[in-house]
Amino acid sequence: MLYLLTILPPNMPECEALSQEISALRTRFGGDFVTINPNRSAVPPWHRLSMQGQAHGSRLSRFMYVPRLLFGLHKLRALRALAAKHELCHLYNPDPFPFPVLHLLRRPVIYTVSSGLGKRRPNVAFFNALATVTVYDARSQKQLEGWGVRNVHRIPPGIDTGRFTCTPVPLSGQAAEFRVLVASAPWTQTQFRTKGVDALLDAARQAPNLKLIFLWRGVLVEEMLTRVHRMALGEQVQVINRQVDVNQVLAQVHATISLASDPAIIKAYPHALLDSLAAGKPVLVSRALPMSDYVEQVGCGKVIASVSAADILEAIQALRRDYGALQASAQLVGQRDFPLEKTLSAFQEVYEYVRTNVS
């Protein structure tokens, strides 16, 4: 199996969800792994120029930017040679984008759409020419099939639940301190808004008993610290910019939150929320994310209507009121519903389907 990833190589791959999943698949099935994104930054050069000023001479190479349509073409010969050693190729990408390189690899391609879907219809003919498309949730499967994409398989999301133990944190009334873990750090300046970081900081400013712990990933950390300092939130907000034992961090909090105004920018089932449930901690999740359907169905947290301070605070208050029941539900479903073995077995079935049905 040749695994392909389109996002920038993360500073901490052991903390990044897609890298974790590919690592687990390679451990089970073997194979090689290649990142086909040749860029150095997720920010296009015209945005970086506006932030940093005019580039000069030797600095020009820093501002080179390859559009997504060309991903992988810069190393096509090497990719073909590598693909020739494997029966199948398996690509991970957040949204259903038609990468031309996939039709040049001369091998059947499994395309995993890792995030939720927006409203824009994808290139249906492109995706129907692939071996299969996989998603993690029923909402995305229904949307793709409604657009006419065939051979869509739903994969149950999973993590290594054995890494987590439940350490309840007492909650004594609405006035008590409430600690929330935030684990989906932004990759770009825009994502401070679209991933709800700015709204969370605004919520903390309005609610002195709200404490936020952000797990950062080495990108834009100075920008984050500047925001915290500017808003005088040093006593309420902790930014951890290093690899940590997430189970130990979860032992200190009451809940975990994951926000997005666009479902395509965060995994459909964010690993941070799965980790939280596996540790028996309820979750707060944006309505835009497909996982919100599950959260409402099983009652393991609260769904936030929009990425705004007002809606965040309203959801937190509701979570606090029902905390005992929600915490008990989280403890029940976290270990039950998301074992990694289910995910690996489902992908094995997909691989066998493609080997049998696609030449």
N, C-alpha and C positions, 0 to 999 in steps of 0.2 A: 504494500500500500504506500502510495506517495501522498503525504499530507501537505496541503498548501494553505497558507494563511495570508490574508490581505492587509491586516492592520500593521502598523509600525511595530517593530520588535520592542516589547515592553522593557522598561528598566528593571523590573522585577518579575520575570516570567513565571516564577513559582507562585506569584500572587495574582496573576491575571487569569480570568476564567477560561478563555479559549485555549490558552497555552496549557493550562492544567488538564483540560479535557483531551487535547491532542496527545499529551504525555501519557495519559491513562490508556488511550487507544493504542499507542505505539507499544506500551508495555504488554498489552494483551495480544495485539496482532502483528507487531513488528512494523518495519517500514522506515522510510526516510521522511524528513520534514524540511520544507523550504518556505521562507517568507518571500512573496513576490512583489512586495511594495518596495520600490527603490528609493523612496524619499527619506529625508532626514527628519522631517517635521510634518505634523498633521496640518499645519497652517500654510496655506498658499503664500508664495513669495510677495504678492502685492499687499497682503495683510501684514507680513513681517516688515516690509519696507515702511509701511505707514507707522508701525510701532517703533522701529529702530532707526529710522532715518535712511538717507540715501546710501546704497551700497557702493563700494569703491573697489576697483582693481581686483586684488587677490580675494576679496570677500564675495565676489560674484558667484562662485561655485556654491556658496552656502545658500544661495537663493534659487538654485535650480529646483524645478518642481515638475514631476511627471504626473499627468492626469491618469485617472483610473483605467481608461480605455487601453492604456499602454502597459499596464502592470504585467510583468512577466515577460514581455517581449524583449526586454534588454538582456535576458539570459535564456532566450528560447532554445538555442542549441543545447545548452546544459540541461534545461528542463526536459527536453525530448529524450536526451540520453538517459536521464534519471528515470523518467516515466517508462522507458523501454524495459527497465529492470523489474517493473511491477505490473500486476494485472489491472489495478484500478488506481484512480486518483480521487482524493477526497479533499474538497476545498471548503474552508470556513470563511464566511463573510457576513457582516451584520445585516445587510439588506440585499434584495434580489437584483444585483447589478450584473449586466452581461459582459463579462471579461472575455474579449476575443481569444486570448491565449488558450482558453480551455478547449476550444475546438481545434487547436493546433497540436495537442499533445498525443493524439492517436491512441488514446485509451479512454474507456468509459469513465465518466466523471460523476461523483456524488457531490452535490452542492448543498451544504448546510447553511440555511439562513438562520443566524444565531439570535437576532433581535426580533422585535415585533415589526409589523408592516405599517407603512404609511398609507396614504390614499392613492398614491400614484401607481398606475398599472404598469407592471414590468413588461419586458419584451418576451411575450408568451412563446413565440416561435423559438427563441434562443433556449429557453428553459425546457421546452418539450423535446429539444434535440439532445439534451443531457440524459444520462442514465436514470437519474432520479433526483428529487429535491427533498431535503428533510427540514422539518421545523420542530419546535418544542411544545407547541400549544395548539389547541383546537381552533382558536380564533384565527391564527395565521393560516392553518391548513384550509379552513373554510374560505378564507379570503382568496388564497391562491387558486383553489379549485374553482371558485366563482369567476375568476378571471380567465379560466381555461387552461391552467397549468395541470398536466397529467402526472401521474406517478409521484404524488406527494406522500411522503411517509412522516408520521409523527413519532418523535423520539421522546420517551419520558426523561425529563431532566434529572440528573443525579450528581451526588458528590460522595466523597468518602466520609460517611456519617460517623464512622468509628472514631474520628478525630475529635469528636465533640461530646461533652458531658454537660448535664444541666446543673447550673448553680443559681438557684433562685435569688433574686435581690428583693428584699422586702420593700413594699410601697405603703407608706402610712399616711394616706389622705391626700387630698388634692393640692395641698400647700407644700408637700414634701418635694425634695429634689427628684427630678426625673432625668435619667441618663439614657441617651440615644446614640447608637453607633451609626456612622455614615461612612459607607465603604466604596462608593462609586465615584472616584475622583475624576475631574475633568481632564481631557486631553488638549483642549483649546480654550482660549479666552471666552468664546461664545458659550461654552458648556458650563461656565460658572452660572449662567442664567438658565440654560436648558436642562441642566442636571440638578437644578434647585439649590445650588450652594448659596447663592445670594439670598434666596427666599428663606433658607434655613437660618442664615446669620441674622436676617431681619426678624425672624420669629424669636430667636434667642434674645435679641435686644428688647423685645416686647415682653418676654417671659423670663424673669430673673431666675426662676427655679428650673429652667431647662438647661441641661448640660449636654454638649455635643462632643463626641469623639470622632474625628475624621481620620480614616486610614488613607494616607497619601501614597502616591506611586512614583515620586521623584520628578514629576512634571509640574511646572508652574507653582512650586511650593512657595517661592518668595512672594508671588502674587497673592497667594492665599494668606500668608502671614501678614502681609501689608493690609489686607482687608480686615483681618481680625484686630490688628492694632488700631486701624483707623476707626473702627466701630467700638473700641474699648471693650472687647469681649474676651480678653485674656483670661479672666477668671471662669468663664463659662465654656470656652472652646479650647479643645486640645487637638493639635495636629500631629499625628505620628507618621513621620516620613522615613520609615524603615520596615524591614520585614519583622513581623511579630507572630507570636502564637495567637491566632485569632480566637481560639477557645478561651485563652486567659483574658483577652479583652472582653469577650462576650460575657464572661463571669462578672464583669463590673457594671453591666448595663441592664436596663429594663427592656429595651427593644432595639430593633434595627430599622433604618429607613432607607428607601431607594426611590429617587424621584427622576422623572423625565417628562418633558413636555412633548417629546417626539419619541415614539416607541422604537425607532430605528437606532437610537444612540446607546441603548443599554440592552444587555442580553434579556431575552423574553422572560426567563426565570433567573434573575441575578443570583450569582453564587453567594453574595453577601447575605441575601435573604434566606437561601437554603441553609447556609451555615447557621444563621440565627435560629431557624426552626429546629435544626438538629440539636442545638444547645438549649432548646426549650424556651426561647425568647420570641414573643410575638413580633409581628412586622407591620410597618407602615409602607404603603406602596401607592404610586400614582395610578389613577384610573387608566392612563394611556398604556401602561404596561400589561401585557397579556396575563401575567401572574396575578393581577388583581382579581380576575375571575375566580381563580382557585382560592384566594384569600377570603373572598366573600362566601364562597360555597362551604368551606370547612370551618370558618370562623376562627382563624388563627391570627387575626390582626385587623387593621382598619385600612380602608381605601381612601385616598386623598383625591378630592375632586379635581383640583388643579394645582399647578406649581406656584403657590402664593403663600405668603406668611399667614394670612388669615385662614386658609384651608388647612395648612399644616397644624396650626394651633388648635383648630376645631377637631381635627382627627386625633391629636394627642390627648385632648381632654376626653374624648370618647373612649380612647384606649385606656386611659387611667380609670375611668368609671367602671369599665368592664374587665379590669386587668386580671382578676383571678381566673375568670372563665377563659379568657383569651390565652393566658399563659398556660393553662392546663391543656387547651387544644393544641397549642404550638408544641408542647412537650409530647403529645400523642402522635401528631402527624409528621413531625420533623424526621424522626428515625424511621417511621413506617413507610412514608411515601417517596423518599428520594435516595434510595441506595444506588450507588454508582453501578452496581452489578446490573440493574435494570437497564441503564443507559448503554452499557457495553453489550449486553445481550441483544438489545434492539438494533444497535448498529451491526452486530454480527448477522442478524437476519437480513438487514438491508444489503450488506456485502454479498451474502449468498444469493439473494434475489437478483442482484445485478449480474453476478457471475453466471447465473442460470438463464436469465432472460435477455441480456444485452450482449450482443456479439462485439 
